Amino acid sequence: MTSLTEFNKYGTDLEQMLRLKTYPLAIKLLKSESEVPEGAIRPKRDLGEHLAVCQAFSLARRQGMTLAMFLEDHWCFEPIISYGLVETPEDYLNGFTNSFFIADKEAAAKHAQEMTRLPVGEYPGMVIGPLKNAGFEPDIVMIYCIPGQLRHLLLSLRHLNGTAVTSTLDPIGSCVHSVVPSFLSGVFQVTIPDPGDFERAGADENEMVLTAPADRLQELMAGVYHFEEIGRGYREYNLFMHGDFKQPPFYEEYFKKWGLDAPKK
């Protein structure tokens, strides 16, 4: 069981060890308004405006804000439906909204029907804040990163158990794909920020997102710490380009077994 202090430390260490541009996010799904942590900003009440969830993610990861989002705070339809804040509209299931991007009507409907959604009414709210100082224990952790940082995170995740991440890469609905599968199924998820995240929330064209279920974050961090300790942390990977480079010992064993050239002494 990971303590809140450990979660906060993970947030700081991830930011520093991977040179992340923005803070890793702690996200908790809420069953009632009574679970909103003290000091959390409610966009409609406190800011006098509504936000898309990607904008709330951006304010938390860039400015360190903690925000709580309920139905009245939202300004984008997709999370309202897929977070189970309303009953799924029939025309949505028939592909109405997807028809903007998917020409075939049956394919648009199939995509909508297969979209992963939270149970209606079960989690009316969510709270979002920087992992490094979150005052609540998260359900999931989201890390916006560039591909090189994502590579190192996936390498770190692979360390303990050989865990590989399989994701469906969909260019629309990243606020859903980055939250719902990991929350419901306990899986790690890679997501591409969608056009809304880019246009309205400032996601960079080079950014991707890794989502970790909170109860598996230790699995990821074990690898991050391991590679840092053996001098193979994210900062230590640098370009070099020369032949007959120094091979790790197991390379030498394979090459010897295959009758290939041995390293020059």
Salt bridges, closest charged atoms under 4 A:
ASP13 OD2 - LYS9 NZ 2.59
GLU15 OE1 - LYS132 NZ 3.64
GLU33 OE1 - ARG42 NH1 3.15
ASP46 OD1 - ARG45 NE 2.79
GLU72 OE2 - ARG42 NH2 2.61
ASP73 OD2 - ARG42 NE 3.21
GLU114 OE2 - LYS110 NZ 2.73
ASP170 OD2 - HIS111 NE2 2.72
ASP170 OD2 - HIS177 NE2 3.28
GLU207 OE2 - ARG61 NH1 2.97
GLU219 OE1 - ARG216 NE 3.05
ASP244 OD2 - LYS264 NZ 3.77
